[in-house]
Amino acid sequence: MSVDKRSVRHVGGVIMVTLFLGGGHALAQCELVKLLPCDDPPGQGFGGSVGICGDLVFVGEPGDDGASPTRDPACNSGAIFVYWRNGGAWVQLRRLTALDSACFTQFGQSLAVSSDCARLITGANYADPVIGSAYILHREDSGTPLNP
């Protein structure tokens, strides 16, 4: 029996993983871990997008308010949280934001990770009022996951 692919999705703050057999039949679905941001209040869209590569999990939070000096809850600049599996524990490694972060951009709205874990592309729907933006982040060395 071989596994064709896996699916990662967000369900109420819980990362769910489903394994699929040949022909698209679901093999198993289980709750692996509940990931939460270390320092952010609830209600900011944590888990709006997710990606996994090896021992790294990337979680988008388009409503993050980091671009606001006062952490204004209406800012919605967005962020991506990077978690690393260290043995049996998941550790929050980084909080990624756009270098040109501004309120209302919603960085992290969508994301995709390369198969070698070296690149991440993410959408910011409102970075430009008309067309939005896409950001590509890359790992600068083999030991540091995705420097902003």
C-alpha positions in Angstrom: 0.0 0.0 0.0 1.5 3.4 -1.0 0.3 6.9 -0.1 -0.3 9.1 -3.2 -0.5 12.4 -1.4 -1.5 14.2 1.8 -3.8 17.0 2.5 -3.4 19.6 5.2 -6.3 21.8 6.2 -7.3 24.1 9.0 -10.4 23.2 11.1 -11.2 25.5 14.0 -7.5 26.1 15.0 -6.5 22.4 14.5 -4.2 21.3 11.7 -5.8 18.1 10.1 -3.8 15.8 7.9 -5.5 13.3 5.5 -3.5 10.6 3.7 -4.8 9.4 0.3 -4.3 6.0 -1.3 -4.2 5.4 -5.1 -7.5 6.3 -6.7 -8.1 9.1 -4.2 -9.5 7.1 -1.3 -8.9 8.6 2.1 -6.6 6.4 4.2 -6.8 8.2 7.6 -7.6 11.5 9.1 -6.3 12.4 12.5 -5.6 15.5 14.7 -1.9 15.7 15.0 -1.5 18.9 17.0 -3.3 22.2 17.7 -1.0 25.1 16.7 -1.6 28.6 18.0 0.5 31.7 17.6 2.6 32.5 20.6 1.7 36.2 21.1 -1.4 37.0 19.0 -4.9 37.5 20.2 -7.7 35.2 18.7 -9.9 36.3 15.8 -7.2 37.3 13.3 -7.6 34.5 10.8 -4.9 32.2 12.1 -5.0 29.1 9.8 -6.6 30.9 6.9 -3.9 29.2 4.8 -1.6 26.4 5.6 1.3 24.5 4.1 3.6 21.7 5.1 7.1 20.6 4.0 9.0 17.9 5.9 9.2 19.1 9.5 8.0 22.6 8.8 4.4 23.9 8.9 3.5 27.4 7.6 0.3 29.0 8.9 -1.1 32.2 7.4 -2.8 34.8 9.5 -4.1 37.5 7.2 -5.6 39.5 10.0 -2.4 39.9 12.0 -1.9 43.5 13.2 1.9 43.6 13.3 2.2 46.6 11.0 0.3 48.8 13.4 2.5 50.4 16.1 -0.4 50.1 18.5 -1.5 46.6 17.4 -4.8 48.1 16.1 -7.1 45.2 15.7 -8.5 46.7 12.4 -5.0 46.8 10.8 -5.0 43.4 9.1 -1.4 43.6 7.7 -1.0 39.8 7.9 1.8 37.4 8.8 2.9 33.8 8.3 3.9 31.7 11.3 6.6 29.0 10.8 6.6 25.9 13.0 9.3 23.3 13.2 8.8 19.8 14.6 11.6 19.2 17.1 11.2 15.5 18.2 7.6 15.3 19.3 7.0 19.0 19.9 6.1 21.7 17.5 8.0 25.0 18.1 7.2 28.4 16.6 10.3 29.4 14.8 9.4 32.6 13.0 6.7 35.2 12.3 7.2 36.3 8.7 5.8 39.6 7.5 6.2 41.6 4.3 9.1 44.0 4.2 6.7 46.7 3.0 4.0 45.6 5.5 1.1 48.0 5.8 -2.4 47.9 7.3 -5.1 46.2 5.2 -2.7 44.2 2.9 -3.6 40.7 4.4 -0.2 39.1 3.8 -0.5 35.3 4.2 -4.0 35.1 2.7 -2.8 32.2 0.6 0.5 30.3 0.5 2.4 27.5 -1.2 5.7 25.9 -0.2 8.3 24.4 -2.6 9.0 20.6 -2.3 12.5 21.3 -1.0 11.2 23.8 1.7 13.5 26.5 0.3 10.8 28.8 -1.2 7.4 30.1 -0.1 5.0 32.2 -2.1 2.2 34.0 -0.4 -0.6 36.3 -1.5 -1.6 39.7 -0.1 -5.0 40.4 -1.6 -5.1 44.1 -0.8 -1.4 45.2 -1.0 -2.5 47.2 -4.0 -6.1 48.3 -4.0 -6.7 47.1 -7.5 -4.6 43.9 -8.0 -3.0 42.7 -4.8 0.5 41.3 -4.6 2.4 38.0 -4.4 5.6 37.7 -2.3 8.3 35.0 -2.8 10.4 34.3 0.3 13.5 32.1 0.2 15.8 30.3 2.5 19.2 31.9 2.5 21.1 28.9 4.0 20.3 25.3 4.8 20.0 25.9 8.5 17.5 28.8 8.6 14.0 28.3 7.4 12.8 31.1 5.1 14.3 34.4 6.1 11.9 37.3 5.3 
